[in-house]
Amino acid sequence: MAKREVDIVVLSDIHLGTYGCQAKELLQYLKSIKPKTVVLNGDIIDVWQFSKRYWPSTHMMVVKHLIGLIAKDVPVYFIPGNHDEMMRKFKGFNLGSLKIINKLSLKIDGAKVWIFHGDVFDVVMQHSKWLAKLGAIGYDTLILINSFVNFISQKLGRGKLSFSKKIKNSVKGAVKFINKFEDTVCEIAAENNYDYVICGHIHHPEIKEMNTKNGTVTYMNSGDWIENLTSLEYNDGKWRVYSYAEDLVAQSIDINKKKGEKESAKALMASLMQELNMRPNFPGSLDNMQDSIEAA
């Protein structure tokens, strides 16, 4: 099957290592595309809730696929979020075509694009991190319960439900927080003469124009791979929100090498290390990256 070519893919809030992560669906998506540049915009591996007792083979397969892209010299930018913030200490680190940075500035077709995770604008994160971590545990528990309910619901021939989506959409405080987040991000982007600003963090996929006192900014959010299963794609001069639910091609992809074949996480790690050792030019440097892309 021919892979769909995409100029830029922005992924965030995957939360590998948690029960809510839809790693199988993400892997199907990744196997359906051929990206020229990948931006991992935070909360890729959930260090807050990481447990050795829960690391399915599909989660390792996602990691292997991403490292495979790096080994093929596909530029991959990793911008840590609050759930993988420990990686921020490695800012400026290069490994092959991978670069770890806190934010990214792109110039695409004459337009300035600013990409960062977004937790810096979360008041709870800045002043009550323990409360944010407690909320994350509660959210993951809610997703786990939701998964069980959906399993029963599908057995009964009914559709899937999303408890957290219903809560977010019905609680005024959650809606107010999202609106305030978007307003703040766009105000700062406009002050710095950006045409586009891309975030993650709030698990709310979106593309919309925002008017500020300093001009109009296009705000974009890549969503998540827990409930929305979305990303941002740039191709043929346009940005769009990708939705796995609408992609029948990705849904039809068999993620295993052979029908019925499953690899353990341990076996996947061994094959991953073997693959890297076989790459004569790995690791390398990003110094020769295109002049049109600048890491900030």
Secondary structure, DSSP 8 states (H G I E B T S, - for coil): ---EEEEEEEE----BTSTT--HHHHHHHHHHEEEEEEEE-S-SB-GGG-BTTB--HHHHHHHHHHHHHHHTT--EEE---STTGGGGGGTT-EETTEEE-S-EEEEETTEEEEE---GGG-HHHHH-HHHHHHHHHHHHHHHHHHHHHHHHHHHTT-----HHHHHHHH-HHHHHHHHHHHHHHHHHHHHTT-SEEEE-SS---EEEEEEETTEEEEEEE---TTTT-EEEEEETTEEEEEEGGG-HHHHT---SSSTT----HHHHHHHHHHHHHT-TT-S--STTS-TTEEE-
